[in-house]
Amino acid sequence: MYTCAKFVSIPSLVRNSSRLLCRPVSASVLNSPEAKTQQTLSVLPAQNVLSQIASRGFQTTAVSRDIDTAAKFIGAGAATVGVAGSGAGIGTVFGSLIIGYARNPSLKQQLFSYAILGFALSEAMGLFCLMVAFLILFAM
């Protein structure tokens, strides 16, 4: 704990802490274009290494972009599950319409209007799920 407190209290690190917190230390040091070998990193004093890390800007690596793309696809796939629920809801609505009409044919017009309302609400929920999937894929 004491070592960690000494590490954080270095003045150059405290001055530029907002940039430093954007990236992990290993990514800033090892993935830089001017990356040094393990020998030269161990020779450099801690102040020089920390000032290099703190002055380096935020970058998105190829691996990070691949993870973001995979997360988008997973999220969009999870959002489209609601479309299957919409299909099941529509089937249930019209199945209930047939059962209701078979029980009482005189209520045909009223049952049909309720069925159309149920169809519209179920279809709207499916379209909302599809819209969220497209927002995840193309807007973020």
Phi, psi and omega in degrees: 000318180295319179298319179296321179293322177294323182293319182286335185274009177294130187301316181294329178289321181291322180298318186250035187291333182294321178287324182294322183287348180288332184228150174291154183299317182297323180290325181289321184275313189276333183261008181287152179299328179264038185300136182258159178287169183295329180292314183290331176292324181284336180283324182296142175290161184297328181296316182294316180296316181292325178290326175295318180295317184290330182274351182280135182281175180281132177225152175255123181274169179296323180295318179296319178294323178295320178294319178297318179295318178297320178295324176297315181295320178295317179295319179293322177295321178292327180288331181280355176299329178297335178293323176294322176296325177295318178297319177295322178295320178295318177298320178295318181298311183285331173296319177292328176297316180295317179296316179296321178292324178292327180283322184215089183295340182289342179264025186304310184294317180292318178296322181293320179294322176294323179294319178295321176297315178296321177298315182296317180293319179293318179293323178297319179295321176296320179291326176297319178297319179294320179296318178296321178297317178291326176295319179296318183288316193249344183259343182256000000 
